[in-house]
Amino acid sequence: MSEAQLTQWLLPVREGDWLVMQNETAHQRHAARLARSQGARVVYSAAPFEAKVAVEVLPFVNILCMNEQEAKAL
C-alpha cells in the first residue's frame, strides 16, 4: 500500500474512531499522524520492537503497548 492509498483509506476517520496498528505496519508514522489530526485515538503495539521506529510514532500515540524489555530499551 502506498502512502497516497493509505491517506485515501483514512479519509473517513473521525473523532471517536480508533486506529490500532503494530510495528510492522507500512507508513505507520503517516497513518498515526493523519488519524490523530482527524480526531481518532491511536493504539500502537511496538512489537516486533525497534526503538527508532517507536520513537517516530510515539508523538501521535494515545496508548502504547509493549512489554517490560521493550520499555527498558525505549
C-alpha positions in Angstrom: 0.0 0.0 0.0 1.4 3.4 -0.9 1.2 6.4 1.4 -1.3 8.0 -1.0 -3.5 4.9 -0.8 -3.3 4.9 3.0 -4.3 8.6 3.0 -7.4 7.8 0.9 -8.3 4.8 3.2 -8.0 7.0 6.3 -10.2 9.9 4.9 -13.4 8.7 6.7 -11.6 8.5 10.1 -13.2 10.9 12.6 -13.3 11.8 16.3 -14.3 8.7 18.3 -12.6 6.3 15.9 -9.6 4.2 16.8 -6.5 3.3 14.7 -4.9 0.1 16.0 -1.6 -0.9 14.5 1.7 -2.7 15.2 5.3 -2.0 14.3 5.2 -3.9 11.0 2.5 -1.6 9.6 3.6 0.2 6.4 3.7 4.0 6.7 2.9 3.9 10.4 4.1 7.4 11.3 2.0 8.8 8.5 -1.0 6.8 9.5 -0.8 7.7 13.1 -0.2 11.4 12.4 -3.2 11.5 10.0 -5.5 9.6 12.2 -4.7 11.9 15.2 -5.1 15.0 13.1 -8.7 13.8 12.3 -9.5 13.2 15.9 -9.0 9.5 16.2 -7.2 7.8 19.0 -4.2 5.7 18.1 -3.1 2.4 19.7 0.4 1.2 18.8 2.0 -2.1 19.6 5.7 -1.7 19.4 6.3 -5.4 18.6 8.4 -6.5 17.0 10.4 -3.8 18.8 12.6 -1.3 17.1 13.4 1.7 19.2 13.9 4.2 16.3 10.6 3.4 14.8 8.7 3.5 18.1 10.2 7.0 18.8 9.0 8.3 15.4 5.4 7.1 16.0 5.2 8.0 19.8 4.1 11.6 19.4 0.9 10.5 17.8 0.1 7.6 20.0 -2.6 7.6 22.8 -1.9 4.0 24.0 1.5 2.3 23.6 1.5 -1.5 24.1 4.9 -3.0 24.9 6.5 -5.5 27.3 9.0 -4.8 30.0 12.1 -5.4 27.9 10.8 -3.1 25.1 10.1 -0.4 27.7 13.6 -0.6 29.1 15.1 -0.4 25.6 13.0 2.7 24.8 
